[in-house]
Amino acid sequence: FVVALLTAQFGLNRSALWIYIPAVLLSIVGVWVLLNMSSTVVAVEEDADGTRWLIAGQANLPADVVSRSLAVPATAKRNAMGRQLDPAAFVVSHGWVHEMVMLVLDDPEDPTPYWLVGTKDPEALLRAFLPSQADAALADFR
């Protein structure tokens, strides 16, 4: 809508080039903005003292506050994101990422009960972030 409105403004009472060129350029800018806004980086880092951190967008989670973890397959994503979802949970999800990881927290200072993080490779994320829990978390996966 914004691209069409601005293109109409540029092309008002001018030649056809003033319609086509702004339409193409503004469409490219619009697609770039939407893609840039929809990307979320999920990474695992390790401190010098050996503490692993899960970084999902702007949020950080240390591995020592995670009591249990679970790989959520694509078939269970709808249930995890539906009525069973706790409103206090931290969720990082996109519609095109079908599998998730659930990280149940045991931190008395944090009211967040669990994290749900969408990932294309839950096994790699769990093995990098929580190697001691990965086998148990992946037992019923797939």
Buried (B, 14 or more C-beta within 10 A) or exposed (E): EEBEEBBEEBBEEEEEEBBEEBBEBBEEEBEEEEEEEEEBEBEBEEEEEEEBBBEBEEEEBEBEBBEBBBBBBEEBBEEBBEEEEEEEBBBBBEEEBBBBBBBBBEBEEEEBBBBBBBBEEBBEBBBBBBEEBBEEBBEEBE
